[in-house]
Amino acid sequence: MQRKYILAGAAIICLVSGVLVITFFPSFPKRSPPHVTVSGAHILEKGDYNLALRAKSVNVSIHLVWNESEGHGCYSTTVTNIAADRIIPQSQSNLEINVLNETSIKIDVCTASEEVGIYLTMPPKSEFNFLVFGDSQGYQGGLNEIASIVEGNLPAFAFHCGDLTPFGQRHQYGEVYHALQNINIPVFTTAGNHDVRLDGGEIYEEIFGRSTYSFDYSNCHFAVVNSSNYTVPSDELNWLDRDLSASQKPLKFVFTHVPPFDPRPGSIHSMTNQTSANRLMDIVKKNNVSTVFTGHIHLYNSTVRNGTRYVISGGSGARLVADPQNGGFHHFINVTVSGSSVSMEPIELSTPAPNPQRIMIKNDNDALELSLQDIVSLPQIEEYSSFQNNFGNWRGQGIYTGTTIANLIELVGDMTPGDILRIESSDGYSQNYSYSNVYPNSSWSELQGSMILAYFYNGTPIPEWDEGMRIAMLPPDGKYSNDDCLATSCPGMGCNVYLSAGARWVKYVASIEVIQDDA
């Protein structure tokens, strides 16, 4: 899709796709680069004569100021994450605008003026709808399904309430960025706790900008705040209070990742700073916020507290934490605004199909699904090893490459000495391990070595290596014997149940779960 048109002052002349448009500018000296200010968008890239933006609002303004009057000032701006077919550009100068695709345009200006303002706005409608979803966590199938569902009946825009990625790696952001683009409407985001792991917060801000912003559309005000660290910092709460107080719009919506309370009886998968949570709820009540949308808890829930509706939409791909009757279904929410009326409908998405090259990491409070590429991006260890089977024969001799089990479970939280680690294969086989297997002390390290999830064997990757992904023990001598296994198995586990070191090397790993001690 590509269209080109000329904006002459406030008049727009559309040129249909396929028609060659050539714009001639007279010969003139070129000015030095202008001073540039932007509102309503995140700067992706800035050069002397070009700018790339990702919109964080339906209203974007670009202000160019040249410090010299001779010659002409020329500048090119690409804006993504906008509704290209609905946006109206305005400027006092002539603009050449290329529509690159459904959510991107390129604006070129060449002017004798010393100052140019470019304003992009989406005309308001008294009735419109927008989408809310969260916690795709690296599963793009849900986002792709949303794109298919809304095609041909496009909402105004959408909000992703965080946990776009499993653990904030650049390739994970690249994958979700591409999936969001395919939805073909503006998608506004906030960072989740998974997105900021392993320095992922820096990458998030590089791509999406800060998770603190607001905008108006029609009779509504939309505000986003950052709770990716299980709290909203006091300076952001102060900003939110001022922002909501200043808005005269009758309908106000707030978006963040972690909910201020867990609506499930006896559960506390919510903000950990209760002072921050209480203040957030006080602010939204004082400012008559219609609805607070969050993610984080992998279900759908709508609860009214102190006169404010709190809606959790954490089901666009992550592992669910409730049965369907209690909101445990994959979904997005279609929100319809009609005058002063707001209605919401959760739209069910397909359950993600099992994938032999993806592994579920989980504990009582959190879960995420990792692809092979995700796992390969973690710190790597490579050593020779082998094991004894129940007959005392040596098997599996070779070089194993993988990442430690400790690296994996730390993505969903800590393991404590009383916890049990359960590893299951895709064929239903399972083994239980202790804290000391995952974090061996010096004596266990001599017998067992590091416990890893291996994805290469003698340099052969999956699926060519047809036993992976596989648990491997890497003792210093390269031999994990039955005696070693017996000495590194807690009561009721491992070689105390079945004397085979090889039985501990689970093949076709499908899930790794920390079962937390209730004591």
MOFEN-V870978 format. One record per residue. RES is the residue in one small letter. SS is DSSP state (A for helix, B for strand, O for the rest). PSI is psi in degrees with one decimal (none if undefined). D_FIRST is the distance of its C-alpha to the first C-alpha in Angstrom with 2 decimals. Layout:
<<RES | SS | PSI | D_FIRST> <RES | SS | PSI | D_FIRST>>
This chain:
<<m | O | 123.1 | 0.00> <q | O | 124.9 | 3.81> <r | B | 156.5 | 6.90> <k | B | 137.3 | 10.42> <y | B | 161.6 | 13.61> <i | B | 130.6 | 17.20> <l | B | 110.2 | 19.31> <a | B | 102.6 | 22.89> <g | O | -117.9 | 25.16> <a | O | 4.0 | 24.26> <a | B | 132.6 | 22.76> <i | B | 127.9 | 19.01> <i | B | 111.3 | 17.96> <c | B | 137.7 | 14.46> <l | B | 125.8 | 13.09> <v | O | 147.7 | 10.89> <s | O | 139.0 | 7.91> <g | O | -14.7 | 10.03> <v | O | 126.2 | 12.96> <l | O | 127.9 | 14.45> <v | O | 122.5 | 15.61> <i | O | 122.4 | 18.61> <t | O | 122.7 | 20.47> <f | O | 128.2 | 24.09> <f | O | 143.0 | 26.19> <p | O | 160.0 | 29.93> <s | O | 128.6 | 31.76> <f | O | 155.7 | 32.88> <p | O | 145.3 | 34.04> <k | B | 133.5 | 31.59> <r | O | 167.5 | 32.74> <s | O | 164.3 | 33.21> <p | O | 147.1 | 30.61> <p | O | 165.9 | 30.58> <h | B | 132.7 | 31.72> <v | B | 130.4 | 28.79> <t | B | 145.9 | 29.09> <v | B | 141.3 | 26.47> <s | B | 138.7 | 26.87> <g | O | 13.1 | 24.89> <a | B | 156.8 | 23.01> <h | B | 133.1 | 23.99> <i | B | 114.5 | 23.96> <l | B | -39.2 | 22.42> <e | B | 140.9 | 23.27> <k | B | 121.0 | 25.08> <g | O | -176.9 | 25.94> <d | O | -38.5 | 27.97> <y | O | 16.6 | 25.12> <n | B | 156.2 | 22.08> <l | B | 139.5 | 21.38> <a | B | 128.1 | 19.13> <l | B | 149.6 | 19.47> <r | B | 119.2 | 18.94> <a | B | 139.1 | 19.63> <k | O | 21.6 | 22.76> <s | O | 163.5 | 22.86> <v | O | -1.6 | 21.04> <n | B | 115.7 | 22.76> <v | B | 133.8 | 22.17> <s | B | 141.4 | 24.26> <i | B | 125.9 | 24.43> <h | B | 121.5 | 27.67> <l | B | 129.9 | 28.33> <v | B | 124.1 | 31.94> <w | O | 141.9 | 33.33> <n | O | 11.5 | 37.05> <e | O | 151.2 | 37.55> <s | O | -19.2 | 37.39> <e | O | 146.8 | 37.47> <g | O | -160.2 | 34.40> <h | B | 146.7 | 30.82> <g | B | 126.0 | 28.93> <c | B | 140.3 | 25.42> <y | B | 147.3 | 23.16> <s | B | 131.4 | 19.59> <t | B | 129.9 | 18.31> <t | B | 128.0 | 15.36> <v | B | 123.4 | 15.39> <t | B | 171.2 | 14.16> <n | O | 40.4 | 15.26> <i | O | 162.2 | 14.63> <a | O | 91.0 | 13.29> <a | O | -32.2 | 10.73> <d | O | -8.1 | 10.93> <r | O | -14.1 | 14.70> <i | B | 143.8 | 15.85> <i | B | 115.5 | 18.04> <p | B | 144.5 | 18.73> <q | B | 142.1 | 22.30> <s | B | 155.1 | 24.32> <q | O | -6.8 | 27.38> <s | O | 161.4 | 25.76> <n | O | 134.3 | 23.11> <l | B | 145.7 | 19.72> <e | B | 123.5 | 16.70> <i | B | 125.8 | 13.57> <n | B | 124.8 | 10.14> <v | B | 110.7 | 7.49> <l | B | -40.4 | 6.26> <n | B | -168.5 | 5.13> <e | O | -22.9 | 7.43> <t | O | 19.3 | 10.40> <s | B | 139.4 | 10.19> <i | B | 158.8 | 10.84> <k | B | 128.6 | 12.92> <i | B | 124.4 | 15.99> <d | B | 135.2 | 18.36> <v | B | 138.7 | 21.82> <c | B | 112.5 | 24.75> <t | B | 153.4 | 27.79> <a | O | -11.0 | 31.56> <s | O | 153.0 | 31.97> <e | O | -11.8 | 33.49> <e | B | 133.4 | 31.59> <v | B | 132.0 | 28.07> <g | B | 132.7 | 26.81> <i | B | 125.6 | 23.15> <y | B | 125.1 | 22.77> <l | B | 122.2 | 19.82> <t | B | 149.1 | 20.94> <m | B | 121.0 | 19.83> <p | O | 134.7 | 22.08> <p | O | 152.3 | 24.69> <k | O | 143.6 | 25.46> <s | O | -25.2 | 28.96> <e | B | 126.4 | 27.74> <f | B | 168.5 | 24.92> <n | B | 154.0 | 24.60> <f | B | 162.0 | 23.70> <l | B | 151.4 | 24.08> <v | B | 133.9 | 26.57> <f | B | 166.9 | 27.11> <g | O | 169.8 | 28.75> <d | O | 48.8 | 30.33> <s | O | -31.4 | 27.74> <q | O | 42.6 | 29.72> <g | O | -10.2 | 27.57> <y | O | 108.4 | 26.99> <q | O | -8.0 | 23.24> <g | A | -39.4 | 23.85> <g | A | -41.9 | 24.45> <l | A | -39.0 | 21.28> <n | A | -36.3 | 19.30> <e | A | -39.2 | 21.34> <i | A | -42.8 | 20.64> <a | A | -41.2 | 16.86> <s | A | -38.5 | 17.63> <i | A | -41.1 | 20.14> <v | A | -9.7 | 18.17> <e | O | 129.5 | 15.03> <g | O | -13.3 | 15.16> <n | O | 64.6 | 17.88> <l | O | 128.4 | 16.57> <p | O | 172.7 | 19.45> <a | O | -42.7 | 19.59> <f | B | -177.5 | 19.65> <a | B | 160.4 | 21.63> <f | B | 130.6 | 24.44> <h | B | 119.4 | 25.38> <c | O | 22.9 | 29.16> <g | O | 170.4 | 29.63> <d | O | 56.7 | 30.59> <l | O | -26.4 | 27.07> <t | O | 164.2 | 28.81> <p | O | -45.8 | 32.12> <f | O | 38.4 | 33.64> <g | O | 29.3 | 31.29> <q | O | 155.8 | 30.62> <r | A | -42.1 | 27.78> <h | A | -31.2 | 26.35> <q | A | -40.1 | 26.58> <y | A | -37.9 | 24.62> <g | A | -41.0 | 21.94> <e | A | -45.0 | 21.71> <v | A | -32.5 | 21.62> <y | A | -44.4 | 19.15> <h | A | -41.1 | 16.60> <a | A | -39.2 | 17.67> <l | A | -38.2 | 17.37> <q | A | -35.3 | 13.77> <n | O | -14.9 | 13.07> <i | O | -20.5 | 14.77> <n | O | 22.3 | 11.81> <i | O | 161.5 | 14.49> <p | B | 134.4 | 16.68> <v | B | 116.6 | 19.40> <f | B | 142.4 | 22.60> <t | B | 162.3 | 25.13> <t | O | 150.3 | 28.78> <a | O | 142.9 | 30.58> <g | O | 173.4 | 32.85> <n | O | -33.8 | 36.03> <h | O | -30.7 | 34.49> <d | O | -25.8 | 31.78> <v | O | 3.7 | 34.47> <r | A | 152.8 | 36.63> <l | A | 48.3 | 37.47> <d | A | 17.5 | 36.12> <g | A | -21.2 | 32.80> <g | A | -35.4 | 33.05> <e | A | -40.5 | 32.46> <i | A | -40.2 | 29.27> <y | A | -50.1 | 28.12> <e | A | -31.5 | 28.73> <e | A | -37.2 | 27.07> <i | A | -44.2 | 23.75> <f | A | -13.3 | 24.04> <g | O | -179.3 | 26.86> <r | O | 151.6 | 30.09> <s | O | 36.1 | 30.51> <t | O | 103.4 | 32.24> <y | B | 168.7 | 30.26> <s | B | 163.4 | 29.90> <f | B | 165.8 | 28.05> <d | B | 146.8 | 28.51> <y | B | 130.0 | 26.45> <s | O | -129.3 | 28.12> <n | O | 24.6 | 31.68> <c | B | 148.7 | 31.01> <h | B | 132.3 | 31.54> <f | B | 127.9 | 30.00> <a | B | 139.2 | 31.78> <v | B | 133.0 | 31.30> <v | O | 158.3 | 34.21> <n | O | 118.8 | 34.83> <s | O | 27.3 | 37.28> <s | O | -19.5 | 36.29> <n | O | 29.3 | 39.93> <y | O | 15.3 | 41.35> <t | O | 163.4 | 42.20> <v | O | 118.3 | 40.75> <p | O | 151.6 | 42.40> <s | A | -35.9 | 44.65> <d | A | -33.2 | 42.74> <e | A | -34.7 | 39.56> <l | A | -39.1 | 41.66> <n | A | -43.9 | 43.05> <w | A | -45.3 | 39.58> <l | A | -42.1 | 38.56> <d | A | -46.1 | 41.74> <r | A | -42.2 | 41.18> <d | A | -47.7 | 37.53> <l | A | -37.9 | 38.35> <s | A | -34.0 | 41.46> <a | A | -19.5 | 39.64> <s | O | 133.3 | 37.09> <q | O | 4.4 | 38.17> <k | O | 140.0 | 35.55> <p | O | -26.5 | 37.34> <l | B | 128.5 | 35.16> <k | B | 136.9 | 34.80> <f | B | 139.2 | 33.16> <v | B | 139.9 | 33.82> <f | B | 133.2 | 31.99> <t | O | 175.1 | 33.57> <h | O | -58.0 | 34.01> <v | O | 127.1 | 37.74> <p | O | 152.3 | 39.49> <p | O | -16.7 | 42.72> <f | O | 156.8 | 44.64> <d | O | 118.6 | 44.47> <p | O | -9.3 | 44.97> <r | O | 130.2 | 46.48> <p | O | 127.9 | 50.30> <g | O | 0.6 | 51.69> <s | O | 149.0 | 48.38> <i | O | 43.2 | 47.44> <h | O | 65.2 | 43.94> <s | O | -165.5 | 43.08> <m | O | 137.6 | 43.57> <t | O | -19.4 | 46.58> <n | O | 100.7 | 47.64> <q | A | -30.8 | 49.18> <t | A | -45.0 | 49.84> <s | A | -43.5 | 46.15> <a | A | -44.9 | 45.26> <n | A | -39.3 | 47.89> <r | A | -38.7 | 46.83> <l | A | -45.6 | 43.19> <m | A | -35.4 | 44.44> <d | A | -41.2 | 46.76> <i | A | -45.9 | 44.01> <v | A | -33.0 | 41.69> <k | A | -46.9 | 44.71> <k | A | -35.1 | 45.94> <n | O | 14.4 | 42.59> <n | O | 45.1 | 42.07> <v | O | 133.3 | 38.92> <s | O | -49.8 | 37.67> <t | B | 140.1 | 36.31> <v | B | 121.1 | 36.13> <f | B | 133.0 | 33.48> <t | B | 177.2 | 34.16> <g | O | -130.5 | 33.62> <h | O | -51.9 | 35.94> <i | O | 125.9 | 38.04> <h | O | 74.4 | 36.31> <l | O | -179.2 | 36.67> <y | B | 132.2 | 35.95> <n | B | 141.3 | 38.59> <s | B | 117.7 | 39.15> <t | B | 136.2 | 42.39> <v | B | 124.9 | 43.87> <r | B | 127.6 | 46.10> <n | O | 35.6 | 47.91> <g | O | -2.1 | 45.86> <t | B | 136.9 | 42.44> <r | B | 130.1 | 40.11> <y | B | 121.0 | 39.02> <v | B | 126.7 | 36.26> <i | B | 125.7 | 35.63> <s | B | 86.7 | 32.39> <g | O | 37.4 | 32.88> <g | O | 37.2 | 31.68> <s | O | 11.5 | 28.10> <g | O | -27.0 | 29.39> <a | O | 161.6 | 32.67> <r | O | 134.1 | 36.02> <l | O | 155.2 | 37.50> <v | O | 15.5 | 40.87> <a | O | 163.6 | 42.07> <d | O | 163.9 | 42.56> <p | A | -34.0 | 40.25> <q | A | -22.1 | 42.87> <n | A | 27.0 | 42.69> <g | O | 4.5 | 38.94> <g | O | 73.5 | 38.40> <f | O | 147.9 | 35.21> <h | O | 139.4 | 31.64> <h | B | 169.8 | 29.57> <f | B | 168.1 | 27.39> <i | B | 130.5 | 28.48> <n | B | 115.6 | 26.92> <v | B | 124.9 | 28.47> <t | B | 127.6 | 28.66> <v | B | 123.8 | 29.96> <s | B | 99.2 | 31.55> <g | O | -121.9 | 33.64> <s | O | 2.3 | 36.20> <s | B | 139.2 | 35.73> <v | B | 127.1 | 33.91> <s | B | 151.8 | 33.56> <m | B | 141.0 | 32.33> <e | B | 119.3 | 31.67> <p | B | 128.7 | 31.33> <i | B | 121.3 | 28.96> <e | B | 139.0 | 30.22> <l | O | 161.7 | 28.18> <s | O | 147.0 | 29.28> <t | O | 131.3 | 31.94> <p | O | 134.1 | 30.78> <a | O | 146.3 | 32.18> <p | O | 142.9 | 34.76> <n | O | 117.8 | 33.56> <p | O | -15.0 | 36.34> <q | O | 23.7 | 34.62> <r | B | 145.6 | 34.47> <i | B | 138.9 | 37.56> <m | B | 126.6 | 38.47> <i | B | 128.2 | 40.43> <k | B | 158.7 | 42.22> <n | O | -165.2 | 45.23> <d | O | -23.8 | 46.60> <n | O | -15.1 | 44.17> <d | O | 159.7 | 40.95> <a | B | 146.9 | 38.90> <l | B | 152.3 | 35.86> <e | B | 129.6 | 34.40> <l | B | 139.5 | 33.87> <s | B | 167.5 | 32.07> <l | A | -40.2 | 33.81> <q | A | -39.0 | 31.57> <d | A | -46.1 | 32.63> <i | A | -39.6 | 36.26> <v | A | -25.7 | 36.12> <s | O | -12.8 | 34.91> <l | O | 163.4 | 38.22> <p | O | 137.7 | 41.40> <q | O | 145.4 | 42.63> <i | B | 142.2 | 46.16> <e | B | 120.7 | 47.41> <e | B | 159.9 | 51.00> <y | B | 142.3 | 53.20> <s | B | 171.3 | 54.61> <s | B | 172.0 | 56.22> <f | B | 160.1 | 57.89> <q | B | 141.8 | 60.92> <n | O | -174.0 | 60.65> <n | O | -15.7 | 63.24> <f | O | -0.7 | 65.45> <g | O | 4.9 | 65.54> <n | O | 147.7 | 63.48> <w | B | 132.4 | 60.97> <r | B | 167.6 | 57.37> <g | B | 18.2 | 53.87> <q | B | 127.3 | 54.99> <g | B | -178.2 | 52.10> <i | B | 123.6 | 49.81> <y | B | 133.5 | 47.63> <t | B | 132.0 | 44.61> <g | B | -161.0 | 43.19> <t | B | 153.1 | 43.26> <t | B | 150.0 | 46.14> <i | A | -33.0 | 46.27> <a | A | -41.9 | 47.10> <n | A | -37.5 | 43.72> <l | A | -48.0 | 42.01> <i | A | -23.0 | 44.12> <e | O | -12.4 | 43.98> <l | O | -22.1 | 40.27> <v | O | 0.4 | 41.45> <g | O | -174.3 | 44.76> <d | O | 158.8 | 48.26> <m | O | 132.6 | 50.74> <t | O | 162.1 | 54.36> <p | O | -28.4 | 57.53> <g | O | -6.3 | 58.16> <d | O | 161.1 | 54.73> <i | B | 139.5 | 54.02> <l | B | 122.0 | 51.05> <r | B | 127.1 | 50.07> <i | B | 125.3 | 47.93> <e | B | 146.2 | 46.85> <s | B | 167.9 | 45.50> <s | O | -17.1 | 43.12> <d | O | 8.1 | 46.21> <g | O | -10.4 | 48.01> <y | O | 146.4 | 50.37> <s | B | 158.4 | 50.97> <q | B | 145.1 | 53.09> <n | B | 142.9 | 54.19> <y | B | 160.5 | 54.66> <s | B | 171.4 | 56.29> <y | A | -38.2 | 55.34> <s | A | -23.0 | 57.52> <n | A | -38.2 | 55.46> <v | A | -39.8 | 52.33> <y | O | 70.9 | 54.22> <p | O | 139.7 | 57.27> <n | O | -175.0 | 60.22> <s | A | -38.8 | 62.01> <s | A | -41.0 | 64.17> <w | A | -32.0 | 61.36> <s | A | -35.5 | 59.20> <e | A | -31.3 | 61.96> <l | A | -40.4 | 61.90> <q | O | -38.0 | 58.27> <g | O | -163.8 | 56.17> <s | B | 142.9 | 52.58> <m | B | 117.8 | 50.95> <i | B | 160.8 | 47.44> <l | B | 110.7 | 44.52> <a | B | 138.3 | 44.15> <y | B | -7.2 | 40.94> <f | B | 141.8 | 42.23> <y | B | 116.5 | 45.54> <n | O | 36.8 | 46.92> <g | O | -1.7 | 43.44> <t | B | 124.5 | 42.03> <p | B | 170.3 | 38.97> <i | O | 140.3 | 38.06> <p | O | -2.5 | 37.67> <e | O | -39.2 | 39.86> <w | O | 104.7 | 42.47> <d | O | 11.7 | 43.07> <e | O | -2.2 | 45.22> <g | O | 166.1 | 42.72> <m | O | 148.0 | 41.88> <r | B | 143.4 | 45.60> <i | B | 137.9 | 48.10> <a | B | 141.5 | 50.31> <m | B | 138.1 | 53.33> <l | B | 71.3 | 53.93> <p | O | 156.2 | 57.66> <p | O | -32.4 | 58.98> <d | O | -0.5 | 60.97> <g | O | 13.6 | 58.03> <k | O | 110.7 | 60.01> <y | B | 97.2 | 59.46> <s | O | 170.5 | 62.66> <n | A | -35.9 | 63.88> <d | A | -41.9 | 66.33> <d | A | -42.9 | 63.53> <c | A | -43.8 | 61.59> <l | A | -38.1 | 64.69> <a | A | -17.2 | 65.28> <t | O | 27.1 | 61.69> <s | O | 125.3 | 61.43> <c | O | 161.3 | 62.39> <p | O | 134.8 | 64.66> <g | O | 7.0 | 63.03> <m | O | 159.8 | 60.20> <g | A | -128.2 | 59.47> <c | A | -7.5 | 62.54> <n | A | -17.6 | 64.84> <v | O | -42.6 | 63.43> <y | O | 115.9 | 62.80> <l | O | 81.1 | 64.12> <s | O | 112.9 | 61.15> <a | A | -34.1 | 59.21> <g | A | -26.9 | 56.54> <a | A | -20.5 | 56.01> <r | A | -15.7 | 54.65> <w | O | 73.5 | 51.91> <v | O | 130.6 | 49.56> <k | O | 163.3 | 47.05> <y | O | 47.4 | 43.61> <v | B | 129.1 | 43.38> <a | B | -32.4 | 41.22> <s | B | 147.3 | 42.38> <i | B | 116.3 | 44.38> <e | B | 131.5 | 46.02> <v | B | 116.4 | 48.40> <i | B | 110.9 | 50.92> <q | O | 142.8 | 52.40> <d | O | 127.2 | 56.13> <d | O | -11.2 | 57.24> <a | O | none | 60.49>>
